[in-house]
């Protein structure tokens, strides 16, 4: 059970990120089908395939690239990428919450412009739209997985959780496209966004710890608290806290400061934006296939 709790956290990450990509693809495909431009579908699927390949290659580079470096260099790269991943996922949370309502119209406009521009333009739209999600997902999953599995070989459990989430998202995307499923996307992205902010705070704290081990940041032995006896890392509740929230029983002062300075203002801004959107226009988003 040592790392099984991280499956749930990575499942939700894969589900959310995968659903964003699935919504993009379903909107693109639905618009071409409804506008009698089915002959353009191979360009969309070709672009999706390229985006998936780029994302997998990026994930492979992240996983195997740093292995021949010194310990300090690996920690420096890992800590830096963790901080970058937190930046990307934070931007994604706020962007998706703001853009979800008008995402269909924006993508349809891009399709029309790309179809007129040239043969490969439509594929480029799919590559950019899906590839962005794929690269963000690869980076954030790598950071979250590395934080949980560092020093072990048990990387398959969190990656399995992420893969199951992506598969679930693909099924949901297909059902949305077929019109068989209607979900409140605003509520979905609100709750998963709040969860990802908490996860990102843990990834940021772990990234700071990596940078301290790389001797890039000071205070590696300056602990804010040590609750290893009360929360043993190998206990079920220690595993749960580590797997989902990247909680460390031995937390330095700089880690704790980074966690608080990120979580409090980011969560406050997220909840404030949710309240503003809810007060302005509380609507239920329909399936992309039904958008005219």
Phi, psi and omega in degrees: 000001190306321184238006185294334181293335179288344178301316183297314181299314181287333174298315180294323176297311178298322179296312182294309182295319179295323180293324176300312179296320180296322177296318179300311181296317181296323178293315179300312182293315182299320181294318179294322179293314183289335180263016178056044177237043182299334181296345179270353183301319179303329178292322177296310182293327175297318178295321178296317180298318178296318180297318178296317180297318179297318180296317178295319178296320178296317177297322179293320178297317179297321185285315189256345184299311187280001191293335181270005183268169176292165181301314181297320180294319178298316180294323178295315178294315181298315179296318179296315180294327176297317178296318178297318179299319178298319178298316180295314184292328177294314177300318181297319181300312182286323180294314183293321179297325182278324189264349186303322184294324182250016184297319182299312181297321180296315181292322179297322177296321178294322178298312181299317180292320182290322180297327179278339188280321182167177187297318187265357183295321181292323176296323179296322177301314180294319179299313182292317184291314182276323182298323178300314178297319182295318180292319177298317181296314180300316182293315183289321177295321178298315181296315181293318181292319180298323180294329183272324191254008182302134179083004180227177176250009186271059180273348188288330184293308177296324178292326175296317177301316179296317180297318178297322178296318180294319177298315177301318179297321178297318178296316178298319178299319179293318179294322177296316179300319181284352180080011183273351184219131175236122180234153177281093185294326179300314179293320180300310182289334177294309183289317179291329176296317178297320178296316181295328177296318177295316178297318181297325177299319177293320178296320178297315179299318179292324176298320176298319178299319176300316180294329175290319178293332177281358182066022175276326176243149181275175169087025182298325182257009179265089189277139172281319175201159175222103182246033182299327179286322180282327180233077180300134181302332182270357178285164182294322181283329173294320177295319180298313181294321179290315184294322184266316188246004182057034179287133178248125179299333176250099184247129178283164180297322181290323175299312180298320179295316179298318180299312182292314183293336175273309189295312188297304181292324181292315178294321178298314179296321179295313181293325178294318179293325177297315180297321179295316180293321180294319179291328184283312185203082178282091182240161178256122183284138181269171179292145181301328183295339183266000182278129181268000000 
